[in-house]
């Protein structure tokens, strides 16, 4: 019954008007390099997605927490292409116990996170069993799921709804190409979505070109009246809107 309720609420959300123009910017792939620590000098309310068991993951999480930045565990998940995933990866050959132990170990290494998103994952997110095992862990810990949407066939949000796990999806990748013209085009798309729907979620990466671009553009975004918010604020807004229109209870997200 609860699963059916969340599926209906998710469908209803798509039709709800929103008045804000909020943008959540997520910086993925944090933790491999010392220079990643400099990301904390970026202005505004950003969310950082940290790769588990990487050389600077825990130092970054500690410093970011001192600045009250929102953090995600950036969980490597198996891709369709044969790409190196790095430590803490979830793969299709794992059984339930192995997958949940691997995810639990990564979460234990970064207790500051409010949720997780997938690093790659174009293969794993298509399968419901590993997504079910993942959502069981998130529900127990009160964490939300941000689907990076590396495949149109992702089952992650459908399964998250079935398990009552708060969730949302990325809408724009900022820097699949690193030229200024492309970055500007992608940022404009995120702004248009926010103007049209009230909110948008943009994922970027810690490339030098991207960091320089964001240092320049974030102050302009704020001057233009856009509000930068952590992803959890957009997730909560989603369920507040649903609750207002359907009288349903909100799923809880652990405060960090």
N, C-alpha and C positions, 0 to 999 in steps of 0.2 A: 504494500500500500504506500509506504514511504517513498519507494523508488518511483512508483507511478506519479506521485505528487510532484517530485522534483523534475521529472521529465515534462510534465505539463507546465510547471513554472518556468522552465528553461525556454519552452516554446513561447510562452506568454511574454517573457522579457524582451524578445525581439521586436515586439510591437509597442513597447512603452516609450513615451517621450521623455527626454532628459533635458534639463535646463542648463547644466554646467558646460564649460568647455575645458575639460581636464585631460591632461596627457600624462601617462605613466611611461617613463623611459627606463628600460632595463639594460644594464650593461652585463652581457654574458661573458663567460670564459675567464673569469677572474681567478687568479691564484698561482699561475705558473711563473710569473716574472716579478722581480722586485719593483719594476716600473709600475706595476698594477697599483701599488700603494699610492701613487700620485693621482689615481682616479678620484681619490677622496677630496681633491681640491676642486673638482667640478662643482659649479654652483647649482643650487636648486635641490629639490627633493627627488633624488634618484633612488632606484632599487638596483642592488648588485647581486648577480648570480655567481656563486663561488663553486668552482670545481673541487670535488672532495679529494683529500689526501695529496694535495699539490703543495709545493714548497712554501708558498706564502698564503695559503688558505686561512690558517688560524690567525696569523698576525693581521691579515686584512680584516677578518671578522672581528677581532678584538678592537682594532682602531675604528672600524666603521660603527661598531656598537657604542663606542665612546661619543660618536657624533649622532647617535640615534638614527642611523641609516637603516632602511629595511633591507634584509638579506634573504636570498633564496639559495637553496642547495641546487646546484646545476648538475643534474644527474646524467652521466653519460649513458645513453641507451643505444642499442644496436641499430645501425643504419642499413639501408638497402645496399649501398656501396660498401666495399670492404675497406673501411677506414679504421685507423687506430683510435680506440675509445679512451684510453687512459685508465687510471685506477678507479675502483668503485663502480665499474660499468655493469649495467644490467643487460643480459643477453638472452636470446631465445632458447638456448640450450639449458638454461637454469630451471630447476624445479622450484616449487613454491618456497620451500624452506631456504634454499640457497639465495634466491632473489631477495626474500625478506630479510635474511641475515646481512646480506651485502648492503641493502638500503639502510637498515637499522644501524650498521656500523658507521656508514657515512654520515647519517644524521647525528649520531652520538659525537662525532668529531667536530660538528658545527652546531651546537645547541642554540645558537642565536637566531637560526632561520625561522621565518614565518610560513614558508611554503617551499615547494620545489618546482623546477621546470626542467624540461628535457633538453639535454645536449645531444644534438643529432636525433636519433630515435625514429627515423623514417620507417624502419622495419618493426621495431618492438611495439610502437604505439598503435600498430594496425591490429594487434592481437588482443583479444579480450582477457585471456587468462592472466598474462603478466600485468595488465592494467588493473585487474581485480586485486591481485596480490599487492600491488603498489597502493591502491586506494585503501585497502584494509589498514595498512600502516599509517597513512595520512589521517584517516578517520580517528584512529586511536590516539594520535598525537595532536589533533586539532589543527592540522596544517592544511593550507590550500594548494591547489594545483594550477599552474600556468602552463597551458599547452603551447609550446613554441610553434606548433603547426608546421612541422617539417614535411608533412605529407597530408594531402587532402583526405586520405583514407584513415586518418587517426580515429581511434575508438576511445581516446582518453577521456574526453568530456562526457560522452554517453555513459561510460562506466563510472566516472566520478559522480554523475547525477544519480545513478543507481545506488551508489553507496552513501549518498548524502554528503559528499566532500565538496566544499566550496571550490569553484573553478572558474576560469576565464581563459580566453585565447588571445594570443598575439595577433595583431592586425597588420603591422608593417615591419619589415626588416629594413633598417636604415642603410646598411653598408655592405650589401652584396657586391657592390662596386665601390671604389674608394674615391672617385673623382668628385670634386665639389658640385658639379652639375647634377650628378646622380644623387648625392647626399641631399642636396636642396630639393630635388624632385620628391624623394621619399619623405622628407620632413613635411613638405607641403601636403602630401597625401595624408599623413597623420593629423595635420591641422584640419584638413577638410573633413576627415571622419569625426573629429572632435566637434567641429562646428555643426555637423549634420546630426550627430547622435548624442552629443554631450561629452563623450569620452573616447579616448583611443589608447592603445598600448603599442609601444614602439620598442623593438629590440635592437640594440647596437652592440658593438664589440670593441675591445680596447686597442684598436689600431691607432697609431699616432695621428693619422689623417682624421679619424673619427673624433678623437679627443680634442684636437684643435678646432674642428668644426663645431663641436658642442660648446666649447668655451666661448666661441663667438656667438652662437645662435641662441643659447639658453637665455641670456639676458634680454634678447630681442623678443623671444617667446613671452616672457613675463611682461614686457612693456606692451605687447599686443593683447594682453588680457587673458592669456592662457594660464591655467594653474597646473603646476607640476605636482603630482601626487604619487605616493607609493602605490604599488599594485593592489595591496590589500584594501586600500580605500575604494578602488573601483570594484573590487570583488564585493565588499560590503554594500556599496551603492546598488549593485545588481540585485542583491537579495532584499535590501530595504524596499526597492521599487516593487519587487515581486510580492513582498509581504503586504505592502500597502494595497495592492490590487487584488490579492488573493487571500489575505488574512492568514498567510502561512507563517510558521515560526522560522527565524533565521538560523542557519547552521552556524556553529561557533568557530571562530578563528582564534588560536592562541595568541595573546599579546606578548610581544618580546620587548 
